[in-house]
Amino acid sequence: MLRGAWREIRYYPSAVFGLIIIILFVAVSIYTVITIPYSEAIRLWRGGEEVWGDTPRLAAPVWYNFLREQKLPLTIRMSSTDEGVQHHQEQAADNLWIHDVIYTFDFPYDEFPQDLGVFLQAQFEEKAPYVSLVLERPDGEEIRIEDLSVQGGRQVFLVSQSEDLHRRLGLPEGVETVVGLFAEDAQAEEPVPLKGTYVLRIEGTLFEPESTITSKLVVYGKVHGWAGTDHLRRDLSVALLWGAPVALSFGLLAAVGTTVTTMIIAAVGVWYGGWVDSIIQRITEVNMVLPVLPILIMIGVFWNRSLAIMLVAIVLLSIFGAGIKTNRAIFLQVKSLPYIEAARSYGASDLRIIFLYMIPRIIPTIIPSLVLGIPSFVFLEASLAVLGLGDPVLPTWGKVINDARVNGALLQGYFYWILQPSFALMVTGIAFAMLGFSLDRIFNPRLREL
């Protein structure tokens, strides 16, 4: 029966479409787990400036540029160890060495970058290297950005944090410092970027023969990656990719655990009847009036927000649900069938009759409900995360939506931040719904006439 039913799926376009989407999500999940292992995903998602320091904050996805006439700048990253980066070294005097690094980059965009940052690392014994940052614009103007000593062996300079540079550029209050570096006329009422080739010189002065200095230039753009970034500079692609295996595995485990356990409990109650069936029915009736979501919220607030704990709690709260009543009605009919009486007459044990004769009889009827139950559990997990009760470690779609909501993504115009995970949840629900409803028509012939 099952083989024939699966062959009939091809006659239902909605089922085929839903199945294709589900297969794509499964493929993405496998790809994600292989390319971004669990430990690496946790490191990336919980990482701070040391992981995402060269990533722009609240940058839209790169595909935004395909929807705009004026192109937003991409992030430009260059390191002193890259090929093509020019170096100039010489000994100027006793115990004095010059090490200049010259970064040349093009800026063809229609809007200003978010920021400009220089990351410096130095090795020395007693006297720290001294560095001057000089920017040469396409119009030939040179701007001395900063002079600093690489104390502690590491320095990070961001143009946006330099009040001295803002004052030296003579910028009006409210105009970002980076605008003064990249504008044709920073004093104009509406400054526009000066397009062309820029040169940043990092003029290093070393005071020890074994002293070294390395650097990295980052011109932070306003679009980044295919998914954009959040308020902590994290690339949202990590959460969007890992959200797929988390959502599918959570939904599948919850649906299978609930459906199979409910079916077994209903079969046991029908077969033994009497006080066993009465207890099961009373527990079911009490459980059906319990508010599941508030109970899960209480568990998350007062005990634990682990995804595994939530999964167990959801399965336990869902076992004694309406499915018990539905399965009981079907098992009552199955119990009265002649082959059950025949099995009993030749001495088959109770467990053999339950698991080998009764339960297999109704498996085709519960497959559609199992498939339809997966998205409901996916949305339940996402709902808990949106309420701030998601797993504190794993990156999930619901957690991304919660971060976007808390940080006012819609109010500030960062629509991509909340729409991308919402779209993933919506597509997941639609795919399983289309497949589930089609399977319901296949396994229940009476529905074909509707």
N, C-alpha and C positions, 0 to 999 in steps of 0.2 A: 504493500500500500504506500509506504513511504517513497519507494523508488518511483512509482507511478505519479505520485504527487509532485515530486521534484521535477519530473519531466514536463508536467503541466505548467510549470512556472513560466516557461517561454511564451505561453499564450497570454500572459498578463504583462503588458509593457511597464506598468507601475512597479510590479515586483522585480522585473529585470533592472529597471533604473535604480530602485532601492538597493538591490543586491550589488550592483556595480559600485555605488557610493560606499556601501559597507566594506566591500573588498578594498577599495582605495584607502579607507580609513585604517583597515588592518595592515595594508602595505606600508602606510605612513608610520604606523605604530612600530612595526618590525624594523623599519629603517631607522627610526628615532632611537630605539633601544640599542641598536647596534652601533650607530655613529655617535650617539651622546649617551654613554652609559649612566646608570643611576647616580653614581658618585660624582661624575662630572656635571650632570644636570644640577645636582644639589649645590655643588661648588659655584657654578655659574649663577644660579638664581639667588644664592645667599651671599654672593661676593659683593664687595664694596668697591671703593675707588681703585684698589689694586687690580681688580678684574675689569672693571668698566671705565677706568679713568680716561681712556681715549675714545669714548663713545659719547655722542651728543645727548643732551637731556631733552626728553619730550620731542624727539624728531619723528616726523611722519614717515610712512613707508616710501620707498623710492618710486613706486608706481604712481604716487601723487603727481609726479612731474608729467606723466602722460595725460593728465586731466587738466593741466594748467598751461596757459600760454607763456607766462613768466616762470622760468625754471628756478627751483630752489637749489641751493648749493649742497653738493655731496661732501662728506667728510674727506679731508685730505690728510693722509698719514705718511710721514717720511722719517726714516731713521738714519743716523750717521753711519750705520753699517750697511745701508742699501747700496746697490750698484748705481752709479750715476751721480751720487752725491759727492760734491767736490770737497777736497780737504787741502789745507795749506798749513804746513808745519815748518818751523825754523827756530833756531836758537838765537834770541835777540841779545843776550848778555849772559854773564855768569849767573847760574841759578835762575834763569828766566827764559822760558820757552813760549812760543806762540803756536797755538793750534786753533785754526779757524775752520769752521764747517759752513758750507754754503748750500742752502736749500733753494732750489728754483722750482716754482710751481705756477701753473696757469689757473686763473680764476675767471671763467666765462659766464658766470651766473647772474641772474637778474635781481637777486636779493642778497643782503649781507649775511655772512656766516654768523653762527651763534657766538663763537669765541675763538680765540687763538691761544694755544697752550704750548709751552716748551717744557719737556721733561729732561732733567739733567742728572747724570750719575757720575761721580768722580771717585777715584782711588788715590789716596795720598797718605803720608805718614803724619806730618805735623801741620803743614800750611795748605789750606784749601785753595783750589783753583779759583780764579776770578773770571767772570764771564760778562760780556756785553752783547746785548741783542739789538741788531740794527735791521730795519725793514726798508728795502728799496722798492718803491712803487713803480708801476709801468710808466708814469709821467716823469720819472727820474728823481723824484723827491726822496730823500732819505730821512727816516724817523728813527731816532734812538729810543728804543722801547724801554729798556731796563738795564741796569748794571747791578750785578749781584755776585755774592760769594757762595760757592757750593758747600756750605757748612753741613756737617753730618753725612756728607757723601751723596746726598740726594736732595734735589730741589725741584719743585713744580711751580712754574710761573703761568698764571692765567691773566690775560689782558683785562678781563672783566673785573678782576679784583684789585687792579692797580689804580688807586685814586690819584697818585702822582702823575701817571701818564694821562689820565683824563684831564687833569688841570693843565699840564704842559701843552696838550693839543688844543686847549681853549674851547672845549666843547660846552654847549649850553647844558644846563641841568636837565636830566631826563633822556639825553642822547647817550646811547651805549658807546663805550670806549672803542669797541671794535669797528664802529661806524667811522670814527675818525681815522682809522688806518686804511679802510677800504673805500671810502667815499670820494667821488669826484670833487665835491665841495661839501665838507662837513657842516658848514654854516648855512647851507641852503635850507629853505623851509621843508622840502622833501628831498633829502639826500638820495642819490642813486649810486650804486656800486661802480667803481672804476674797473673795467674789465681789462685783462691783459696778463702779463707775466710778472710775478712778484719774486723777489729774492730776499730771503732772510739769512743774514750772516750771524753766526754765533762765534764771536771773537773771544777765544779762550786764552787765558794767561796762566801758565803753570810755573810753579816755583820749586819743583823737585824733579830730578831726572827720571824717576820711575813713576811719576804721577801721570794718570790718564783721565780722560773725560769722554763720555759718550752722551748722545743727546737724541731726542725724538721731537719732531714737530707735528702738531695736530691742529689743523684748521677745522673746527667743528662745524659740520653742515646742519641743515635743517631737515634733511631726509636721510634715512639710514636703514639699510636692509629691506627685506620684503615685508616685514611686519612692523617696523618702527621701534621706538624705545619708550620707556616709561620715565617717571619722575626720578628714579634712581639710576638712570642711564642704562638699565638692563635691556638687552635685545629681546623683544617680545616673541621672537621666533622660538626661543627656548621653551617658553610656557605654552605657546600654541602647538608646538610639535609634541611636547611631553603630555599635553592635555589629552591627546588622542588615546594613547595606551592607558592612561589613568582612567579616563571616562569609560572606554570600552571594557576594560577588565573589571572595573567596579560594577558597571551595569550588568555585565554577563554573570559575574559571580553572584550578585544579589538576586538576579532573576532566576538563575538555575537553582541556587540554594533555596529560595523561597518556593518556587514551583515544585521542585522534586520533593522537598520536605512536606509541603502541604498535601501533595498527592499521596504520599505514604501514610500520613496521619489520617487522611480521609478514608483510605482503604482499610486501615486497621480498625477504625471506628465502625465502619459498615460491616466488616466481616465478624467482629466479635460482638457488636451490638451491645444491648443492655447498658450497664453502668459505664462501660468504657466509652461508648458512643455518647452517652449523656454528658459525661465530664468534658469530652472534646467539644461538644456543642455549646456547653455553658461557657467554657473558656473562650471560644470563638466569639460568642455574643458579647462578652465583656470586652474582649480585645478590640472588637469592631467599633466601639464607641470611644476608645482611647485616642487622643490627639497625637499622632505620630510625630509631627514636626516639633511641637513644643517639648515633647519628651527628649527628642534628639538635641534640641537646643539646651536643655537642662544638662544632658550628658556632656555636651561640649563645653559649657560654662563651668560646671562644678567638678568634672572629672577629667576627661581626656578628649582631645580633638584629633587623635590619630585616625587615619583613614581606615585602618584595620578595625579599630574599636567601633567606629561608626558603621562599618559594613556588618559586623556581627550584630550590633544593636538593631539595624534596619531589618536584617533577616529575621531576628527573633520577634520583632514587632509585626512583621508581615506574614509570618507563618500562619497564625490563626486569624486569617482574614476571610474575605468573601469567597476566596477560592475553595475553602473547606466546604462551604455550603454547595457550591457548584459541583465539585468533584463527588461529594456525597450523593447528590441526586443521580449522577451517572453511575456510580458504583452500585447503588441500589438496584439499578436495572441490570447491570452486569452480573451481580450476585445471583439473580434469578434465572440466568441463562442455563440451558441444559448441560453445556460442557463443564460448568462449575459443579453441578450436581454429580456429573460423571466422575470428575476428579475427586470429589469428596468420597464417592462410593468405593473407589479403588484404593482409598487410604492415603491420599496425598496430604501432607502436613499443612498446617495453617499458613506457615510462612511461604511454602511452595505455591499454594493457591494465590496468596496475596501478590507475590513478586513475579510469578511466572505465568499466571493466568488472568488476574484482574488488572494489574497495573499496565501491562503491555497493551491491553485492550483500549485504554483511553489515551495512550501516548500521542497518537495523531491529533487528538482534539486539544491537547494542552500545548502543542508546539506553537500555534499562533499566539496564544496568550503569553507564552514565554518570550517570544520575539517582541511582542508589543510591550512587555514589562521592562525590557532593557532601557529604553529611553526614559521611562518614568523614574528609574533609579539614577540614571545619569543626571537628570534635571534635579533630583532630590539632593545629590551630592553637590551640584553646582549651587543650589539654593542655600545650602549650609555655608558654602564658601563665601557667597555674596553677603551673607549675614555676619561674616567675620569668624565663622566657626569651621573653616576648612583646615585640612592638615597643615600644621605649621611648617612642614619641610618641603613637601612636593609642590612643584609649579603646576597649577591646573587652570582650566578655563574660568571656573568660578572665582578663583583667587584674583585673576587678572581683572575681571569685571568689578570685583570688590575694591581693588586698588584704584581703578578708574573712577568708581563712584565716590570713594572717600576723598580723592584728590580733585574732584570737580571737573572731570574730563569733558563732559558735555557742556558745562557752563563756559569752559575756556576754549572750546572748539576742537579738542583732541578726539574727534569722533572715532578715528581708527582704533583707539585704545579700547573702547568698549564694544564697538561693532564687530570687530574680527572674532573674538571669542563667542560673542552672541550668535554670530552667523554660523560658527562651527557647531554650537549646540543645536541651533535650529535645523541645520542640514542633517545632523545625526538623528534627531527626532523624526524628521520627515522620511529619511531612508528606512528606518526600522518600522515606521507606521505603514508605509507603502508595501513593504514586504510582508508585514504581519497581517494586514487586511486581505492581501491577496492569498496568503496561506489559509486564512480563515475561510475564504470562498472555496478553496481547493479541498480542504479537509471537511468542510460542512457543505455538502451539495445543495442543501436547501437555500443557502444564501445566493447561489448562482442565479436564481430566478428574481432576486431583488434588484 
